[in-house]
Amino acid sequence: MDLQDQLKQLFPDHVPEEQEPENTNETPDIWLQDDPIICKYEKRKGKPVTILEGYNGAESDFKQLAKTLKTKLSVGGSFKNNTIIIQGDYRDQIMAMLKEKGFSVKRVGG
């Protein structure tokens, strides 16, 4: 005798509620845009940095994207003035990650 049968014996008038199936379809959690994100390389104080700019969605989504990139690359960086600054030259890896997420990316500079 399983638990359901025991509950039916204890509460014969009870009608179990139907549970809604959970949404298993993964929808993109970041808003995608029409214009490409610009990925460029600069040297600041002699150190290489990768800069991402041109995102026109919500600022919170762009911050979330910055955090995701920094953790996947295991590097430091920051989010300032609607730009993501990643320490080091990671243009190829960042562009591959953004294309995986469905963004269009434009490489600027060398």
C-alpha positions, 0 to 999 in steps of 0.5 A: 500500500503506497502513500496515495492509498493510505491518504485515500483511506484517511480522507475519502472525500478529498479530491487531489488538486491537479499540478501544473507541469513546470515549464521545461522550455528554456527561454532566453533570460537576456533580451536580444537585440538587432544591432550587433554588440561591438567587441574591441581591444584596447591597452589601458596603462599598458594592460590589454582589455576587451571592451563590449559596448552597443547593447540597447536592452535593460541595464540589469541584463547587461550586468548579468551578461558581464557577470556570466562572462567574467565567471566563465573566463575566470577573469576580472572586469567591470561594468561602467557607463553601459560598457563591459570591460574584461581584463585581458584579450579575450575577444575570440572566446567572448565572441563565441560565447555571445554567438552561442547565446544568440547575439550578433557581435562585430569585431572592431580593431586588429 
